[in-house]
Amino acid sequence: MHQAATPSNQESVATSAKTDIEQHKFVRKIVSLIVVVSAVVITLYVWGIIERHPRTDDATARANVVGIAPRVSGQILKLNVQDNQAVKENDVLFEIDPEDYRLILEKAKAELATLDRQLAQAQDTLHRLEPLLPHGFTTADAVDKARTAVTTLQAQREGAIATINLEELHLSYCKVFAPFSGRVINLNISAGAHVTAGVPVFSLLDTSKWYVIANFREAEIRHMAPGSEAIVYLSSAPNQRFRGKVQGIGWAVKPEGEIDLPPSGVPYVKRELNWVRVAQRFPVRIEVENPDIDLFRMGASAVAIIKGPPRK
């Protein structure tokens, strides 16, 4: 036969169950407290990292662009490049018809030859008259005129030589060379087009040196200075990290809503929200030390992180 539970046994079981519940509640409170404290610590730690190492995805890759403008006017005889083509320094980009400039040069040389003949005759005349003057076989006025003629022709000869040098220079300008290695951009003409001196025909992107313009909040720029180490990521290649250093921090941006008339050249950085007062951002120029010219493109989106103080 089973022995019936006594009142004292029932009271002991109830007390034990109550104790277990209280212990579980206490453990849950401790665990909850640990979770909260850990979250606060992690948040403060992350905030400290972000505060000391500012990060922004408001950044774009940049490179220098030069407009390729001929130094003489004329018709394009040969166009040796295509849009987006890679070229090397001193490659011939295009050639302007040199015939007009060659004819002008030949004319200048012919004029110089005529002056040389006239000068030789004037010098001979002067050399004949000068010995006759002491003996009275000629006049001082005739000798002065002969000497003036020689001087005038010598001056004209120097001008003719300068003209020849200038026309030779113009003729050399008929071939337009790449000033540096890079890529042709915005090319929309073909051979046969007429070009004007000083007016760009297309542009050349300098792919040898890349930098990133990163817009940081004004409270973050105190954690960086020229020479500060940086890391750059491209949105098109997020797994590749590029080294960089801060070249300079912008000292001026155009205030929100201000009309830029006349144009001042001051950069404009748009704020994130128009209806809320948010911190102004200032452009920071970061020079990329190990760019991959196959990945970097002008205007590509980037992420910039400031890693530490300026290098010593």
URDA-V547213 format. One record per residue. N is the residue number from 0. BURIAL is + if it has 24 or more other ideal C-beta (glycine too) atoms within 12 Angstrom, else -. D_FIRST is the distance of its C-alpha to the first C-alpha in Angstrom with 2 decimals. Layout:
BEGIN
((N | BURIAL | D_FIRST) (N | BURIAL | D_FIRST))
END
This chain:
BEGIN
((0 | - | 0.00) (1 | - | 3.84) (2 | - | 6.45) (3 | - | 9.21) (4 | - | 12.54) (5 | - | 14.99) (6 | - | 18.63) (7 | - | 19.91) (8 | - | 17.94) (9 | - | 19.19) (10 | - | 22.64) (11 | - | 22.68) (12 | - | 21.90) (13 | - | 24.59) (14 | - | 27.03) (15 | - | 26.61) (16 | - | 27.22) (17 | - | 30.24) (18 | - | 31.59) (19 | - | 31.39) (20 | - | 33.29) (21 | - | 35.91) (22 | - | 36.35) (23 | - | 36.87) (24 | - | 39.39) (25 | - | 41.16) (26 | - | 41.37) (27 | - | 42.76) (28 | - | 45.30) (29 | - | 46.35) (30 | - | 46.67) (31 | - | 48.64) (32 | - | 50.86) (33 | - | 51.49) (34 | - | 52.40) (35 | - | 54.78) (36 | - | 56.38) (37 | - | 56.75) (38 | - | 58.38) (39 | - | 60.76) (40 | - | 61.64) (41 | - | 62.22) (42 | - | 64.27) (43 | - | 66.39) (44 | - | 66.81) (45 | - | 67.90) (46 | - | 70.12) (47 | - | 71.69) (48 | - | 72.41) (49 | - | 73.91) (50 | - | 75.89) (51 | - | 77.32) (52 | + | 77.71) (53 | + | 78.81) (54 | + | 78.23) (55 | + | 79.88) (56 | - | 80.00) (57 | + | 83.13) (58 | + | 85.37) (59 | + | 87.84) (60 | + | 89.64) (61 | + | 93.37) (62 | + | 96.45) (63 | - | 100.13) (64 | - | 102.16) (65 | - | 105.95) (66 | - | 108.18) (67 | + | 110.54) (68 | - | 113.93) (69 | + | 117.22) (70 | + | 120.08) (71 | + | 122.65) (72 | - | 122.80) (73 | + | 123.29) (74 | + | 121.82) (75 | + | 118.88) (76 | + | 120.23) (77 | - | 117.07) (78 | + | 113.46) (79 | - | 111.52) (80 | + | 107.99) (81 | - | 105.33) (82 | - | 102.83) (83 | - | 99.85) (84 | - | 101.66) (85 | - | 101.21) (86 | + | 104.53) (87 | - | 105.70) (88 | - | 108.03) (89 | - | 111.70) (90 | + | 110.92) (91 | - | 113.54) (92 | + | 111.77) (93 | + | 114.71) (94 | + | 118.50) (95 | + | 121.02) (96 | + | 124.28) (97 | + | 126.59) (98 | - | 129.90) (99 | - | 131.00) (100 | + | 130.29) (101 | - | 132.02) (102 | - | 135.15) (103 | + | 135.13) (104 | + | 134.87) (105 | - | 137.78) (106 | - | 139.86) (107 | + | 139.16) (108 | - | 140.20) (109 | - | 143.39) (110 | - | 144.21) (111 | + | 143.74) (112 | - | 146.13) (113 | - | 148.72) (114 | + | 148.37) (115 | - | 148.79) (116 | - | 152.07) (117 | - | 153.31) (118 | + | 152.33) (119 | - | 154.16) (120 | - | 157.29) (121 | + | 157.06) (122 | - | 156.70) (123 | - | 159.72) (124 | - | 161.75) (125 | + | 160.81) (126 | - | 161.64) (127 | - | 165.08) (128 | + | 165.93) (129 | - | 164.87) (130 | - | 167.59) (131 | - | 170.25) (132 | - | 169.62) (133 | - | 171.43) (134 | - | 174.51) (135 | - | 174.65) (136 | - | 174.05) (137 | - | 171.11) (138 | - | 169.91) (139 | - | 167.02) (140 | - | 165.70) (141 | - | 165.48) (142 | - | 163.63) (143 | - | 161.19) (144 | - | 160.52) (145 | + | 159.88) (146 | - | 157.55) (147 | - | 155.69) (148 | + | 155.31) (149 | + | 153.73) (150 | - | 151.33) (151 | - | 150.35) (152 | + | 149.73) (153 | - | 147.64) (154 | - | 145.42) (155 | - | 145.15) (156 | + | 144.25) (157 | - | 141.37) (158 | - | 140.14) (159 | + | 140.43) (160 | - | 138.40) (161 | - | 135.69) (162 | + | 135.69) (163 | + | 135.29) (164 | - | 132.36) (165 | - | 130.74) (166 | + | 131.26) (167 | - | 129.89) (168 | - | 126.81) (169 | + | 126.53) (170 | + | 126.85) (171 | - | 124.04) (172 | + | 121.83) (173 | + | 121.99) (174 | + | 119.14) (175 | + | 115.98) (176 | + | 113.65) (177 | + | 109.99) (178 | - | 109.92) (179 | + | 106.51) (180 | - | 103.82) (181 | + | 101.59) (182 | + | 100.90) (183 | + | 103.20) (184 | + | 101.78) (185 | - | 103.11) (186 | + | 105.87) (187 | - | 107.24) (188 | + | 110.84) (189 | - | 112.61) (190 | - | 115.85) (191 | - | 118.87) (192 | - | 117.55) (193 | - | 119.84) (194 | + | 118.43) (195 | - | 119.78) (196 | - | 120.14) (197 | - | 117.43) (198 | - | 115.19) (199 | + | 111.88) (200 | + | 111.52) (201 | + | 107.83) (202 | + | 105.50) (203 | + | 104.25) (204 | + | 100.77) (205 | + | 100.69) (206 | + | 97.64) (207 | - | 98.22) (208 | + | 96.69) (209 | + | 93.68) (210 | + | 92.15) (211 | + | 89.50) (212 | + | 90.06) (213 | + | 86.73) (214 | + | 86.42) (215 | + | 84.32) (216 | + | 83.50) (217 | - | 85.82) (218 | - | 83.05) (219 | + | 82.32) (220 | + | 85.84) (221 | - | 85.71) (222 | + | 83.36) (223 | + | 86.01) (224 | - | 89.62) (225 | - | 92.21) (226 | - | 90.97) (227 | + | 87.25) (228 | + | 85.18) (229 | + | 83.69) (230 | + | 81.72) (231 | + | 82.67) (232 | + | 80.79) (233 | + | 82.32) (234 | - | 80.40) (235 | - | 81.75) (236 | - | 80.40) (237 | - | 77.37) (238 | - | 76.29) (239 | - | 79.59) (240 | - | 80.27) (241 | + | 83.81) (242 | - | 85.07) (243 | + | 87.29) (244 | + | 88.82) (245 | + | 89.90) (246 | + | 93.64) (247 | - | 94.01) (248 | + | 92.45) (249 | + | 94.18) (250 | - | 95.96) (251 | - | 96.66) (252 | + | 95.16) (253 | - | 96.58) (254 | - | 94.94) (255 | - | 92.94) (256 | - | 95.22) (257 | - | 98.46) (258 | - | 101.26) (259 | - | 102.67) (260 | - | 106.37) (261 | - | 108.27) (262 | - | 105.86) (263 | - | 104.92) (264 | - | 102.99) (265 | - | 99.97) (266 | - | 96.68) (267 | - | 94.45) (268 | + | 90.66) (269 | - | 88.80) (270 | - | 85.98) (271 | - | 82.57) (272 | - | 82.36) (273 | - | 85.32) (274 | - | 83.58) (275 | - | 81.74) (276 | - | 83.42) (277 | - | 82.41) (278 | - | 83.66) (279 | + | 86.89) (280 | + | 86.82) (281 | + | 89.52) (282 | + | 90.51) (283 | + | 89.88) (284 | + | 91.77) (285 | + | 89.84) (286 | + | 91.81) (287 | + | 89.86) (288 | - | 90.48) (289 | - | 89.18) (290 | + | 89.67) (291 | - | 89.19) (292 | - | 92.26) (293 | - | 90.56) (294 | + | 87.79) (295 | + | 89.59) (296 | + | 91.30) (297 | + | 93.18) (298 | - | 90.97) (299 | + | 87.67) (300 | + | 84.57) (301 | + | 83.19) (302 | + | 80.66) (303 | + | 81.88) (304 | + | 79.92) (305 | + | 81.58) (306 | + | 80.14) (307 | - | 81.85) (308 | - | 84.96) (309 | - | 88.41) (310 | - | 88.95) (311 | - | 90.90))
END
